[in-house]
């Protein structure tokens, strides 16, 4: 199968070849990662890269190839939390994310726009939350951060939402500038 380009304008049309750059993700690489994750304890694939690196386009192309939907987590989770008080939200966020994932058809769920999970007011550990949500179905999540030398990060040190995970139990594909390291 040819590679498709995840960076650029518009949706990929059909199968396209592209020259190799750090922002290209072969569709076969993502499909292989999904197959690999299906046999692991946590069935989690993370596309890690900075904003604008092509994670959303990669998820959309995978959605078309596999016939599954992309979930905008920020939108779906915030809608579910509207009726909850600030004190209820941290206690309910795990259940609500699991509900969102359970409500999607198919064996693979694609999650985009995860920034809400890093809100310090929710008091959750985003990686652990994604892991426990991927026990029964394969979850592919876009992570706006970096994966360098086996460490997955979000935000910059000193930022209130900064997190770094050195032990990542997931299949991680680095895209954009984090792929070069």
Secondary structure, 3 states (H helix, E strand, C coil): CCCCCCCCCCCCCCCCCCCCCCCCCCHHHHHHHHHHHHCCCCCEEEEEECCCCCHHHHHHHHHHHHCCCEEEHHHHHHHHHCCCCHHHHHHHHHHHHHHHHHCCCCCEEEEECCHHHHCHHHCCCHHHHHHHHCCCCEEEEEEEEEEECCEEEECCCCCCCCEEECCCCCEEEECHHHHHC
